[in-house]
Amino acid sequence: MQVTEKMTKPTQPAGLAPRQFALDIARLAAATRCHNVVVLDVSGLSPVTDFLVICTGTSARQMKSAVDDVAEYGEEHGYNPYHMTGEQGENWILADFIHVVFHAFSQEARSYYDLDNLWGDAQRVEWNDGTPPPLT
C-alpha cells in the first residue's frame, strides 16, 4: 500500500497578502532597472506557490541588487526568504518566499528557461499602475 501525502503551503504571514507582496516586489524590481517584469498568478496551477515574479536584469550585479532589495522588503513584511539560490551566478537568481517566488534572469537565461510560456496558463497580473515602489 502506498501512502500519499498532500502537499500544503504554510499559512501566509500576517500583514501583506501574497498578491500585494508580489505587486510590491515587481515595482521594486522595476525601480532597480529590471525590465520585462511579469507577475503570474499560479495559485490554481501550482501546489507550492501562489505568485511568480519574473524579471530580466541588465547584469549579474544589478540582478543581485534587485534580489537583495526584494529580500530586505520581504523581511520587513514577514516574508523571510525560505530559500535563495544563484546569488553568485550571472544568469538566474531565485528568492523563494513560499507564497511568492521571485526570479531575476539574464536576457539569455530568460529566453532559455522561458517561464512565461511554461506557465502560460497562469493569469498575468497587472502591477504597473503608476504606484511608486515601496520604500525599503
VMD Tcl script that builds the backbone (N, CA, C; Angstrom):
set m [mol new atoms 408]
animate dup $m
set s [atomselect $m all]
$s set {name element resname resid chain x y z} {
  {N N MET 1 A 0.847 -1.175 0.000}
  {CA C MET 1 A 0.000 0.000 0.000}
  {C C MET 1 A 0.889 1.233 0.000}
  {N N GLN 2 A 0.588 2.171 -0.881}
  {CA C GLN 2 A 1.364 3.394 -0.974}
  {C C GLN 2 A 0.611 4.511 -0.264}
  {N N VAL 3 A 1.341 5.239 0.566}
  {CA C VAL 3 A 0.738 6.359 1.275}
  {C C VAL 3 A 1.122 7.633 0.548}
  {N N THR 4 A 0.148 8.429 0.222}
  {CA C THR 4 A 0.432 9.715 -0.411}
  {C C THR 4 A 0.081 10.817 0.569}
  {N N GLU 5 A 0.919 11.807 0.583}
  {CA C GLU 5 A 0.711 12.925 1.491}
  {C C GLU 5 A 0.420 14.171 0.668}
  {N N LYS 6 A -0.630 14.848 1.015}
  {CA C LYS 6 A -0.974 16.065 0.298}
  {C C LYS 6 A -0.025 17.184 0.719}
  {N N MET 7 A 0.534 17.852 -0.289}
  {CA C MET 7 A 1.443 18.952 -0.034}
  {C C MET 7 A 0.621 20.201 0.283}
  {N N THR 8 A 0.930 20.867 1.379}
  {CA C THR 8 A 0.220 22.092 1.717}
  {C C THR 8 A 1.220 23.200 1.975}
  {N N LYS 9 A 0.811 24.394 1.593}
  {CA C LYS 9 A 1.643 25.562 1.822}
  {C C LYS 9 A 1.441 26.036 3.254}
  {N N PRO 10 A 2.502 26.562 3.873}
  {CA C PRO 10 A 2.330 27.148 5.205}
  {C C PRO 10 A 1.372 28.334 5.117}
  {N N THR 11 A 0.822 28.709 6.257}
  {CA C THR 11 A -0.060 29.866 6.259}
  {C C THR 11 A 0.728 31.113 5.904}
  {N N GLN 12 A 0.041 32.071 5.336}
  {CA C GLN 12 A 0.717 33.291 4.912}
  {C C GLN 12 A 1.046 34.154 6.116}
  {N N PRO 13 A 2.091 34.986 5.990}
  {CA C PRO 13 A 2.457 35.872 7.086}
  {C C PRO 13 A 1.344 36.882 7.370}
  {N N ALA 14 A 1.306 37.358 8.609}
  {CA C ALA 14 A 0.367 38.426 8.948}
  {C C ALA 14 A 0.823 39.683 8.218}
  {N N GLY 15 A -0.094 40.504 7.847}
  {CA C GLY 15 A 0.286 41.734 7.150}
  {C C GLY 15 A -0.095 41.664 5.691}
  {N N LEU 16 A 0.894 41.844 4.828}
  {CA C LEU 16 A 0.638 41.867 3.390}
  {C C LEU 16 A 0.131 40.529 2.880}
  {N N ALA 17 A -0.892 40.582 2.050}
  {CA C ALA 17 A -1.361 39.380 1.362}
  {C C ALA 17 A -0.336 39.028 0.291}
  {N N PRO 18 A -0.214 37.760 -0.092}
  {CA C PRO 18 A 0.763 37.373 -1.118}
  {C C PRO 18 A 0.635 38.170 -2.416}
  {N N ARG 19 A -0.582 38.453 -2.849}
  {CA C ARG 19 A -0.770 39.224 -4.078}
  {C C ARG 19 A -0.138 40.604 -3.945}
  {N N GLN 20 A -0.400 41.277 -2.831}
  {CA C GLN 20 A 0.162 42.614 -2.631}
  {C C GLN 20 A 1.679 42.565 -2.541}
  {N N PHE 21 A 2.211 41.548 -1.875}
  {CA C PHE 21 A 3.664 41.387 -1.788}
  {C C PHE 21 A 4.252 41.197 -3.178}
  {N N ALA 22 A 3.618 40.383 -4.007}
  {CA C ALA 22 A 4.097 40.157 -5.377}
  {C C ALA 22 A 4.084 41.464 -6.166}
  {N N LEU 23 A 3.020 42.245 -6.047}
  {CA C LEU 23 A 2.938 43.527 -6.752}
  {C C LEU 23 A 4.025 44.486 -6.273}
  {N N ASP 24 A 4.219 44.530 -4.957}
  {CA C ASP 24 A 5.237 45.422 -4.393}
  {C C ASP 24 A 6.638 45.060 -4.872}
  {N N ILE 25 A 6.960 43.771 -4.888}
  {CA C ILE 25 A 8.325 43.410 -5.299}
  {C C ILE 25 A 8.507 43.550 -6.808}
  {N N ALA 26 A 7.417 43.451 -7.572}
  {CA C ALA 26 A 7.510 43.740 -9.011}
  {C C ALA 26 A 7.880 45.206 -9.205}
  {N N ARG 27 A 7.254 46.090 -8.449}
  {CA C ARG 27 A 7.572 47.519 -8.533}
  {C C ARG 27 A 9.010 47.786 -8.091}
  {N N LEU 28 A 9.441 47.090 -7.039}
  {CA C LEU 28 A 10.832 47.240 -6.591}
  {C C LEU 28 A 11.807 46.797 -7.665}
  {N N ALA 29 A 11.522 45.682 -8.304}
  {CA C ALA 29 A 12.402 45.178 -9.368}
  {C C ALA 29 A 12.499 46.204 -10.497}
  {N N ALA 30 A 11.378 46.765 -10.888}
  {CA C ALA 30 A 11.386 47.769 -11.948}
  {C C ALA 30 A 12.164 49.012 -11.516}
  {N N ALA 31 A 12.059 49.366 -10.247}
  {CA C ALA 31 A 12.775 50.536 -9.737}
  {C C ALA 31 A 14.288 50.312 -9.699}
  {N N THR 32 A 14.706 49.058 -9.662}
  {CA C THR 32 A 16.141 48.749 -9.672}
  {C C THR 32 A 16.614 48.417 -11.084}
  {N N ARG 33 A 15.885 48.891 -12.082}
  {CA C ARG 33 A 16.221 48.806 -13.505}
  {C C ARG 33 A 16.077 47.420 -14.120}
  {N N CYS 34 A 15.337 46.540 -13.465}
  {CA C CYS 34 A 14.980 45.287 -14.130}
  {C C CYS 34 A 13.926 45.629 -15.177}
  {N N HIS 35 A 13.875 44.867 -16.240}
  {CA C HIS 35 A 12.874 45.121 -17.263}
  {C C HIS 35 A 12.098 43.855 -17.552}
  {N N ASN 36 A 11.035 44.033 -18.333}
  {CA C ASN 36 A 10.140 42.934 -18.673}
  {C C ASN 36 A 9.683 42.197 -17.409}
  {N N VAL 37 A 9.218 42.974 -16.429}
  {CA C VAL 37 A 8.753 42.420 -15.153}
  {C C VAL 37 A 7.338 41.875 -15.340}
  {N N VAL 38 A 7.151 40.629 -14.927}
  {CA C VAL 38 A 5.863 39.951 -15.079}
  {C C VAL 38 A 5.472 39.335 -13.738}
  {N N VAL 39 A 4.196 39.469 -13.393}
  {CA C VAL 39 A 3.641 38.801 -12.214}
  {C C VAL 39 A 2.613 37.795 -12.719}
  {N N LEU 40 A 2.803 36.540 -12.323}
  {CA C LEU 40 A 1.884 35.469 -12.720}
  {C C LEU 40 A 1.182 34.904 -11.494}
  {N N ASP 41 A -0.126 34.776 -11.574}
  {CA C ASP 41 A -0.915 34.144 -10.518}
  {C C ASP 41 A -1.000 32.662 -10.851}
  {N N VAL 42 A -0.267 31.850 -10.100}
  {CA C VAL 42 A -0.241 30.403 -10.331}
  {C C VAL 42 A -0.947 29.648 -9.206}
  {N N SER 43 A -1.758 30.375 -8.430}
  {CA C SER 43 A -2.387 29.768 -7.251}
  {C C SER 43 A -3.273 28.579 -7.595}
  {N N GLY 44 A -3.903 28.570 -8.739}
  {CA C GLY 44 A -4.732 27.436 -9.125}
  {C C GLY 44 A -3.976 26.373 -9.895}
  {N N LEU 45 A -2.704 26.621 -10.185}
  {CA C LEU 45 A -1.913 25.720 -11.010}
  {C C LEU 45 A -0.761 25.047 -10.264}
  {N N SER 46 A -0.222 25.733 -9.277}
  {CA C SER 46 A 0.950 25.226 -8.561}
  {C C SER 46 A 0.593 24.835 -7.131}
  {N N PRO 47 A 1.041 23.669 -6.707}
  {CA C PRO 47 A 0.783 23.283 -5.314}
  {C C PRO 47 A 1.778 23.905 -4.332}
  {N N VAL 48 A 2.786 24.611 -4.842}
  {CA C VAL 48 A 3.837 25.095 -3.950}
  {C C VAL 48 A 3.937 26.608 -3.813}
  {N N THR 49 A 3.303 27.377 -4.683}
  {CA C THR 49 A 3.359 28.830 -4.559}
  {C C THR 49 A 2.105 29.435 -5.171}
  {N N ASP 50 A 1.891 30.714 -4.872}
  {CA C ASP 50 A 0.722 31.415 -5.393}
  {C C ASP 50 A 1.067 32.376 -6.528}
  {N N PHE 51 A 2.243 33.012 -6.443}
  {CA C PHE 51 A 2.628 34.006 -7.443}
  {C C PHE 51 A 4.078 33.839 -7.837}
  {N N LEU 52 A 4.354 34.073 -9.112}
  {CA C LEU 52 A 5.716 34.157 -9.620}
  {C C LEU 52 A 5.940 35.592 -10.074}
  {N N VAL 53 A 7.083 36.151 -9.696}
  {CA C VAL 53 A 7.507 37.449 -10.209}
  {C C VAL 53 A 8.771 37.168 -11.001}
  {N N ILE 54 A 8.730 37.496 -12.287}
  {CA C ILE 54 A 9.830 37.190 -13.207}
  {C C ILE 54 A 10.316 38.499 -13.804}
  {N N CYS 55 A 11.635 38.687 -13.811}
  {CA C CYS 55 A 12.176 39.906 -14.409}
  {C C CYS 55 A 13.514 39.609 -15.073}
  {N N THR 56 A 13.937 40.540 -15.919}
  {CA C THR 56 A 15.212 40.426 -16.609}
  {C C THR 56 A 16.116 41.539 -16.115}
  {N N GLY 57 A 17.330 41.149 -15.724}
  {CA C GLY 57 A 18.300 42.124 -15.251}
  {C C GLY 57 A 19.256 42.536 -16.347}
  {N N THR 58 A 20.016 43.586 -16.058}
  {CA C THR 58 A 20.967 44.104 -17.040}
  {C C THR 58 A 22.373 43.551 -16.820}
  {N N SER 59 A 22.642 43.043 -15.611}
  {CA C SER 59 A 23.947 42.472 -15.284}
  {C C SER 59 A 23.799 41.632 -14.022}
  {N N ALA 60 A 24.797 40.819 -13.731}
  {CA C ALA 60 A 24.762 39.995 -12.520}
  {C C ALA 60 A 24.694 40.876 -11.278}
  {N N ARG 61 A 25.440 41.945 -11.259}
  {CA C ARG 61 A 25.451 42.850 -10.100}
  {C C ARG 61 A 24.075 43.495 -9.905}
  {N N GLN 62 A 23.483 43.942 -10.987}
  {CA C GLN 62 A 22.172 44.574 -10.900}
  {C C GLN 62 A 21.116 43.571 -10.450}
  {N N MET 63 A 21.173 42.328 -10.941}
  {CA C MET 63 A 20.233 41.293 -10.519}
  {C C MET 63 A 20.378 41.018 -9.027}
  {N N LYS 64 A 21.614 40.942 -8.550}
  {CA C LYS 64 A 21.873 40.703 -7.128}
  {C C LYS 64 A 21.309 41.850 -6.292}
  {N N SER 65 A 21.496 43.072 -6.761}
  {CA C SER 65 A 20.959 44.232 -6.057}
  {C C SER 65 A 19.435 44.171 -5.975}
  {N N ALA 66 A 18.792 43.793 -7.065}
  {CA C ALA 66 A 17.333 43.680 -7.073}
  {C C ALA 66 A 16.871 42.612 -6.086}
  {N N VAL 67 A 17.526 41.461 -6.087}
  {CA C VAL 67 A 17.151 40.379 -5.169}
  {C C VAL 67 A 17.391 40.796 -3.726}
  {N N ASP 68 A 18.485 41.494 -3.458}
  {CA C ASP 68 A 18.748 41.979 -2.098}
  {C C ASP 68 A 17.653 42.936 -1.635}
  {N N ASP 69 A 17.236 43.850 -2.521}
  {CA C ASP 69 A 16.168 44.792 -2.177}
  {C C ASP 69 A 14.861 44.058 -1.898}
  {N N VAL 70 A 14.555 43.078 -2.726}
  {CA C VAL 70 A 13.328 42.300 -2.551}
  {C C VAL 70 A 13.382 41.519 -1.237}
  {N N ALA 71 A 14.514 40.893 -0.935}
  {CA C ALA 71 A 14.654 40.124 0.311}
  {C C ALA 71 A 14.524 41.034 1.530}
  {N N GLU 72 A 15.126 42.208 1.464}
  {CA C GLU 72 A 15.034 43.157 2.579}
  {C C GLU 72 A 13.585 43.596 2.785}
  {N N TYR 73 A 12.900 43.920 1.703}
  {CA C TYR 73 A 11.495 44.303 1.793}
  {C C TYR 73 A 10.667 43.153 2.372}
  {N N GLY 74 A 10.944 41.932 1.909}
  {CA C GLY 74 A 10.223 40.777 2.424}
  {C C GLY 74 A 10.405 40.593 3.916}
  {N N GLU 75 A 11.638 40.705 4.383}
  {CA C GLU 75 A 11.914 40.537 5.813}
  {C C GLU 75 A 11.186 41.580 6.650}
  {N N GLU 76 A 11.073 42.790 6.109}
  {CA C GLU 76 A 10.367 43.861 6.824}
  {C C GLU 76 A 8.862 43.606 6.905}
  {N N HIS 77 A 8.349 42.737 6.048}
  {CA C HIS 77 A 6.909 42.497 5.986}
  {C C HIS 77 A 6.529 41.042 6.264}
  {N N GLY 78 A 7.388 40.319 6.947}
  {CA C GLY 78 A 7.057 38.957 7.360}
  {C C GLY 78 A 7.268 37.894 6.302}
  {N N TYR 79 A 7.880 38.255 5.185}
  {CA C TYR 79 A 8.167 37.291 4.127}
  {C C TYR 79 A 9.667 37.029 4.098}
  {N N ASN 80 A 10.129 36.272 5.058}
  {CA C ASN 80 A 11.544 35.920 5.081}
  {C C ASN 80 A 11.815 34.914 3.983}
  {N N PRO 81 A 12.899 35.107 3.223}
  {CA C PRO 81 A 13.197 34.138 2.159}
  {C C PRO 81 A 13.380 32.744 2.744}
  {N N TYR 82 A 12.598 31.800 2.248}
  {CA C TYR 82 A 12.730 30.413 2.654}
  {C C TYR 82 A 13.996 29.815 2.051}
  {N N HIS 83 A 14.272 30.217 0.812}
  {CA C HIS 83 A 15.441 29.701 0.101}
  {C C HIS 83 A 15.847 30.710 -0.965}
  {N N MET 84 A 17.159 30.886 -1.116}
  {CA C MET 84 A 17.690 31.712 -2.194}
  {C C MET 84 A 18.771 30.898 -2.895}
  {N N THR 85 A 18.826 31.033 -4.208}
  {CA C THR 85 A 19.837 30.306 -4.959}
  {C C THR 85 A 20.301 31.129 -6.146}
  {N N GLY 86 A 21.525 30.873 -6.573}
  {CA C GLY 86 A 22.074 31.542 -7.736}
  {C C GLY 86 A 22.703 32.882 -7.455}
  {N N GLU 87 A 22.871 33.218 -6.180}
  {CA C GLU 87 A 23.368 34.548 -5.821}
  {C C GLU 87 A 24.760 34.845 -6.373}
  {N N GLN 88 A 25.538 33.833 -6.626}
  {CA C GLN 88 A 26.878 34.037 -7.170}
  {C C GLN 88 A 26.904 33.888 -8.688}
  {N N GLY 89 A 25.777 33.523 -9.249}
  {CA C GLY 89 A 25.725 33.288 -10.683}
  {C C GLY 89 A 25.477 34.548 -11.486}
  {N N GLU 90 A 25.512 34.389 -12.778}
  {CA C GLU 90 A 25.321 35.518 -13.668}
  {C C GLU 90 A 24.075 35.379 -14.524}
  {N N ASN 91 A 23.338 34.276 -14.361}
  {CA C ASN 91 A 22.202 34.014 -15.250}
  {C C ASN 91 A 20.837 34.010 -14.580}
  {N N TRP 92 A 20.756 33.532 -13.344}
  {CA C TRP 92 A 19.455 33.349 -12.717}
  {C C TRP 92 A 19.625 33.394 -11.212}
  {N N ILE 93 A 18.856 34.254 -10.566}
  {CA C ILE 93 A 18.822 34.305 -9.107}
  {C C ILE 93 A 17.372 34.126 -8.690}
  {N N LEU 94 A 17.150 33.266 -7.717}
  {CA C LEU 94 A 15.805 32.953 -7.257}
  {C C LEU 94 A 15.706 33.220 -5.768}
  {N N ALA 95 A 14.612 33.842 -5.356}
  {CA C ALA 95 A 14.295 34.017 -3.940}
  {C C ALA 95 A 12.898 33.447 -3.721}
  {N N ASP 96 A 12.807 32.431 -2.868}
  {CA C ASP 96 A 11.552 31.736 -2.600}
  {C C ASP 96 A 10.984 32.227 -1.273}
  {N N PHE 97 A 9.836 32.883 -1.337}
  {CA C PHE 97 A 9.156 33.392 -0.146}
  {C C PHE 97 A 7.923 32.536 0.168}
  {N N ILE 98 A 7.889 31.316 -0.282}
  {CA C ILE 98 A 6.809 30.338 -0.154}
  {C C ILE 98 A 5.607 30.734 -1.009}
  {N N HIS 99 A 4.896 31.776 -0.647}
  {CA C HIS 99 A 3.701 32.166 -1.387}
  {C C HIS 99 A 4.018 32.960 -2.651}
  {N N VAL 100 A 5.241 33.487 -2.711}
  {CA C VAL 100 A 5.703 34.245 -3.872}
  {C C VAL 100 A 7.132 33.808 -4.172}
  {N N VAL 101 A 7.419 33.518 -5.433}
  {CA C VAL 101 A 8.781 33.173 -5.847}
  {C C VAL 101 A 9.249 34.234 -6.833}
  {N N PHE 102 A 10.408 34.816 -6.548}
  {CA C PHE 102 A 10.977 35.885 -7.355}
  {C C PHE 102 A 12.127 35.326 -8.187}
  {N N HIS 103 A 12.088 35.576 -9.500}
  {CA C HIS 103 A 13.124 35.128 -10.429}
  {C C HIS 103 A 13.739 36.339 -11.115}
  {N N ALA 104 A 15.054 36.487 -11.021}
  {CA C ALA 104 A 15.765 37.513 -11.785}
  {C C ALA 104 A 16.681 36.782 -12.761}
  {N N PHE 105 A 16.477 37.018 -14.044}
  {CA C PHE 105 A 17.209 36.327 -15.097}
  {C C PHE 105 A 18.072 37.293 -15.891}
  {N N SER 106 A 19.144 36.763 -16.475}
  {CA C SER 106 A 19.808 37.468 -17.571}
  {C C SER 106 A 18.902 37.306 -18.785}
  {N N GLN 107 A 19.120 38.112 -19.819}
  {CA C GLN 107 A 18.286 38.012 -21.024}
  {C C GLN 107 A 18.385 36.615 -21.641}
  {N N GLU 108 A 19.599 36.074 -21.707}
  {CA C GLU 108 A 19.796 34.755 -22.318}
  {C C GLU 108 A 19.090 33.660 -21.523}
  {N N ALA 109 A 19.224 33.695 -20.196}
  {CA C ALA 109 A 18.590 32.675 -19.357}
  {C C ALA 109 A 17.070 32.805 -19.394}
  {N N ARG 110 A 16.569 34.020 -19.437}
  {CA C ARG 110 A 15.113 34.222 -19.502}
  {C C ARG 110 A 14.552 33.581 -20.767}
  {N N SER 111 A 15.257 33.776 -21.871}
  {CA C SER 111 A 14.813 33.169 -23.128}
  {C C SER 111 A 14.926 31.652 -23.082}
  {N N TYR 112 A 16.009 31.156 -22.490}
  {CA C TYR 112 A 16.247 29.712 -22.450}
  {C C TYR 112 A 15.205 28.998 -21.582}
  {N N TYR 113 A 14.988 29.478 -20.361}
  {CA C TYR 113 A 14.063 28.796 -19.444}
  {C C TYR 113 A 12.601 29.116 -19.744}
  {N N ASP 114 A 12.336 30.270 -20.301}
  {CA C ASP 114 A 11.020 30.664 -20.809}
  {C C ASP 114 A 9.872 30.348 -19.841}
  {N N LEU 115 A 10.030 30.798 -18.593}
  {CA C LEU 115 A 8.986 30.549 -17.593}
  {C C LEU 115 A 7.663 31.195 -17.966}
  {N N ASP 116 A 7.729 32.306 -18.689}
  {CA C ASP 116 A 6.492 32.974 -19.111}
  {C C ASP 116 A 5.603 32.019 -19.906}
  {N N ASN 117 A 6.188 31.259 -20.820}
  {CA C ASN 117 A 5.416 30.298 -21.612}
  {C C ASN 117 A 5.188 28.988 -20.872}
  {N N LEU 118 A 6.149 28.591 -20.045}
  {CA C LEU 118 A 5.974 27.373 -19.252}
  {C C LEU 118 A 4.726 27.485 -18.378}
  {N N TRP 119 A 4.509 28.670 -17.822}
  {CA C TRP 119 A 3.333 28.944 -17.005}
  {C C TRP 119 A 2.299 29.717 -17.827}
  {N N GLY 120 A 2.153 29.371 -19.082}
  {CA C GLY 120 A 1.262 30.082 -19.991}
  {C C GLY 120 A -0.196 30.062 -19.576}
  {N N ASP 121 A -0.609 29.086 -18.778}
  {CA C ASP 121 A -1.994 29.022 -18.313}
  {C C ASP 121 A -2.245 29.948 -17.128}
  {N N ALA 122 A -1.191 30.503 -16.566}
  {CA C ALA 122 A -1.335 31.377 -15.403}
  {C C ALA 122 A -1.880 32.737 -15.830}
  {N N GLN 123 A -2.610 33.341 -14.922}
  {CA C GLN 123 A -3.139 34.675 -15.177}
  {C C GLN 123 A -2.043 35.708 -14.932}
  {N N ARG 124 A -1.822 36.590 -15.908}
  {CA C ARG 124 A -0.898 37.705 -15.723}
  {C C ARG 124 A -1.589 38.769 -14.884}
  {N N VAL 125 A -0.868 39.288 -13.913}
  {CA C VAL 125 A -1.416 40.285 -13.005}
  {C C VAL 125 A -0.795 41.639 -13.345}
  {N N GLU 126 A -1.642 42.612 -13.586}
  {CA C GLU 126 A -1.154 43.968 -13.876}
  {C C GLU 126 A -0.563 44.557 -12.594}
  {N N TRP 127 A 0.661 44.998 -12.674}
  {CA C TRP 127 A 1.330 45.547 -11.495}
  {C C TRP 127 A 1.754 46.997 -11.699}
  {N N ASN 128 A 1.862 47.440 -12.929}
  {CA C ASN 128 A 2.402 48.756 -13.228}
  {C C ASN 128 A 1.258 49.765 -13.356}
  {N N ASP 129 A 0.680 50.106 -12.221}
  {CA C ASP 129 A -0.461 51.019 -12.218}
  {C C ASP 129 A -0.049 52.450 -11.877}
  {N N GLY 130 A 1.246 52.722 -11.932}
  {CA C GLY 130 A 1.736 54.051 -11.605}
  {C C GLY 130 A 2.032 54.254 -10.133}
  {N N THR 131 A 1.719 53.248 -9.318}
  {CA C THR 131 A 2.024 53.332 -7.892}
  {C C THR 131 A 3.533 53.276 -7.714}
  {N N PRO 132 A 4.091 54.189 -6.925}
  {CA C PRO 132 A 5.539 54.149 -6.729}
  {C C PRO 132 A 5.946 52.883 -5.967}
  {N N PRO 133 A 7.190 52.433 -6.175}
  {CA C PRO 133 A 7.651 51.247 -5.444}
  {C C PRO 133 A 7.698 51.539 -3.953}
  {N N PRO 134 A 7.511 50.513 -3.131}
  {CA C PRO 134 A 7.585 50.711 -1.688}
  {C C PRO 134 A 9.002 51.104 -1.285}
  {N N LEU 135 A 9.095 51.862 -0.230}
  {CA C LEU 135 A 10.409 52.239 0.297}
  {C C LEU 135 A 10.973 51.075 1.083}
  {N N THR 136 A 12.262 50.828 0.912}
  {CA C THR 136 A 12.902 49.760 1.701}
  {C C THR 136 A 13.768 50.364 2.763}
}
mol reanalyze $m
mol bondsrecalc $m
mol representation Tube
mol addrep $m
